[in-house]
Amino acid sequence: MVSGVLSTVVTGLMPLLGAGFGASATLMVQRSSARAAKLKFLAESRLAHREEVKSAIIDYLESTQRLQGQLDVRERGGTPDDLKRLIESVWLAEKRVEIICSDALRDRVIAHARGLHDAVRDPVAHPDWWAHCSALQRDLLAEAKTELVPKHDW
């Protein structure tokens, strides 16, 4: 009799245990999938932000290169193009970097743009614009490299 009851109980519990194990396995797989999806989203977000910062930095450097070319013209005694328009384009490119980058990079971009602005506004005080701006540009590029190095969480 005991053996018949035990057999009935075991027979009745086996499907429940199977269903419980199946449900547990399903939950673990769903949790793992959700975690993997979250990690993938975070990695893609970091990559997209890095690309946005990189693009803004390149735009800024292109703007400064146009201005620096005209400062070279002025330094050699020529008549540069509209320096006011060029420094305004540098200012706009600077703001694009500022709104998306780290505070450290923002400070370097502002210092570099300010150095160029000083060279444009006061050619007497800064007859050699490169001597005035080279250290600022070196610091800017070093910080940009630091910001653009991919950061891994592993």
C-alpha positions as CSV (number, residue, x, y, z in Angstrom):
1,M,0.0,0.0,0.0
2,V,2.8,2.4,1.0
3,S,4.6,1.6,-2.2
4,G,1.5,2.3,-4.3
5,V,0.9,5.7,-2.6
6,L,4.6,6.5,-3.0
7,S,4.5,5.5,-6.6
8,T,1.4,7.7,-7.2
9,V,3.0,10.7,-5.4
10,V,6.2,10.3,-7.3
11,T,4.3,9.9,-10.6
12,G,2.3,13.0,-9.8
13,L,5.3,15.1,-8.7
14,M,7.5,14.3,-11.7
15,P,5.6,16.4,-14.2
16,L,5.4,19.3,-11.7
17,L,9.2,19.1,-11.1
18,G,9.8,19.0,-14.8
19,A,7.6,22.0,-15.3
20,G,9.4,23.9,-12.5
21,F,12.8,23.1,-13.9
22,G,11.6,24.2,-17.4
23,A,10.2,27.4,-16.1
24,S,13.4,28.1,-14.1
25,A,15.6,27.4,-17.2
26,T,13.4,29.7,-19.3
27,L,13.7,32.5,-16.7
28,M,17.5,32.1,-16.6
29,V,17.7,32.2,-20.4
30,Q,15.5,35.3,-20.6
31,R,17.5,37.1,-17.9
32,S,20.8,36.2,-19.7
33,S,19.4,37.4,-23.0
34,A,18.2,40.7,-21.4
35,R,21.6,41.3,-19.8
36,A,23.4,40.6,-23.1
37,A,21.0,42.9,-25.0
38,K,21.7,45.6,-22.3
39,L,25.4,45.2,-22.6
40,K,25.2,45.3,-26.4
41,F,23.1,48.5,-26.2
42,L,25.6,50.2,-23.9
43,A,28.5,49.2,-26.1
44,E,26.8,50.6,-29.2
45,S,25.9,53.8,-27.3
46,R,29.5,54.3,-26.2
47,L,30.7,53.7,-29.7
48,A,28.1,56.1,-31.2
49,H,29.1,58.8,-28.6
50,R,32.8,58.2,-29.4
51,E,32.2,58.7,-33.1
52,E,30.2,61.8,-32.4
53,V,33.0,63.3,-30.3
54,K,35.6,62.3,-32.9
55,S,33.6,63.9,-35.7
56,A,33.2,67.1,-33.6
57,I,36.9,67.2,-32.9
58,I,37.8,66.7,-36.6
59,D,35.4,69.5,-37.5
60,Y,37.0,71.8,-34.9
61,L,40.5,70.9,-36.2
62,E,39.4,71.6,-39.8
63,S,38.1,75.0,-38.8
64,T,41.3,75.9,-36.9
65,Q,43.4,74.7,-39.8
66,R,41.7,77.2,-42.1
67,L,42.3,80.0,-39.6
68,Q,45.9,78.9,-39.0
69,G,46.5,79.0,-42.7
70,Q,45.4,82.6,-42.8
71,L,47.4,83.5,-39.7
72,D,50.4,82.1,-41.6
73,V,49.5,84.5,-44.5
74,R,49.4,87.4,-42.1
75,E,52.7,86.4,-40.5
76,R,54.4,86.4,-43.9
77,G,53.1,90.0,-44.6
78,G,50.2,89.0,-46.8
79,T,46.6,90.0,-46.5
80,P,44.6,87.2,-44.9
81,D,41.0,86.4,-45.7
82,D,38.3,87.5,-43.4
83,L,39.8,86.4,-40.0
84,K,36.6,87.4,-38.2
85,R,34.5,84.9,-40.2
86,L,37.1,82.2,-39.6
87,I,37.3,82.7,-35.9
88,E,33.5,82.6,-35.7
89,S,33.6,79.2,-37.5
90,V,36.2,78.1,-34.9
91,W,33.9,79.3,-32.2
92,L,30.9,77.3,-33.6
93,A,33.0,74.2,-34.0
94,E,34.3,74.7,-30.4
95,K,30.8,74.8,-29.1
96,R,29.9,71.6,-30.9
97,V,32.7,69.8,-29.1
98,E,31.9,71.4,-25.8
99,I,28.3,70.1,-25.6
100,I,29.2,66.5,-26.1
101,C,32.7,66.0,-24.6
102,S,34.2,65.5,-21.1
103,D,35.0,68.5,-18.9
104,A,38.7,67.9,-19.4
105,L,38.5,68.0,-23.2
106,R,36.2,71.0,-23.0
107,D,38.8,72.9,-21.0
108,R,41.5,72.1,-23.6
109,V,39.3,73.1,-26.5
110,I,38.4,76.4,-24.9
111,A,42.0,77.2,-24.1
112,H,43.1,76.4,-27.6
113,A,40.3,78.5,-29.2
114,R,41.0,81.3,-26.8
115,G,44.7,81.2,-27.8
116,L,43.8,81.4,-31.5
117,H,41.3,84.2,-30.7
118,D,44.1,86.1,-28.9
119,A,46.4,85.7,-31.9
120,V,43.8,86.9,-34.3
121,R,42.8,90.0,-32.1
122,D,46.3,91.1,-31.2
123,P,48.9,90.4,-33.8
124,V,51.4,92.8,-32.1
125,A,51.3,90.8,-28.9
126,H,51.4,87.5,-30.8
127,P,53.5,88.0,-33.9
128,D,54.3,84.3,-34.0
129,W,50.9,82.7,-33.5
130,W,52.3,79.2,-33.5
131,A,54.6,79.9,-30.5
132,H,51.5,81.1,-28.7
133,C,49.3,78.1,-29.7
134,S,51.5,75.1,-30.1
135,A,51.5,74.0,-26.5
136,L,47.7,74.6,-26.3
137,Q,47.3,72.4,-29.4
138,R,49.5,69.7,-28.0
139,D,47.5,69.6,-24.8
140,L,44.2,69.5,-26.8
141,L,45.4,66.6,-29.0
142,A,46.6,64.7,-26.0
143,E,43.3,65.1,-24.2
144,A,41.4,64.2,-27.4
145,K,43.4,60.9,-27.7
146,T,42.6,60.1,-24.1
147,E,38.9,60.7,-24.7
148,L,38.8,58.7,-27.9
149,V,40.5,55.6,-26.6
150,P,37.9,52.9,-26.3
151,K,37.0,52.1,-22.7
152,H,36.3,48.4,-21.9
153,D,34.5,47.1,-18.9
154,W,36.4,43.8,-18.8
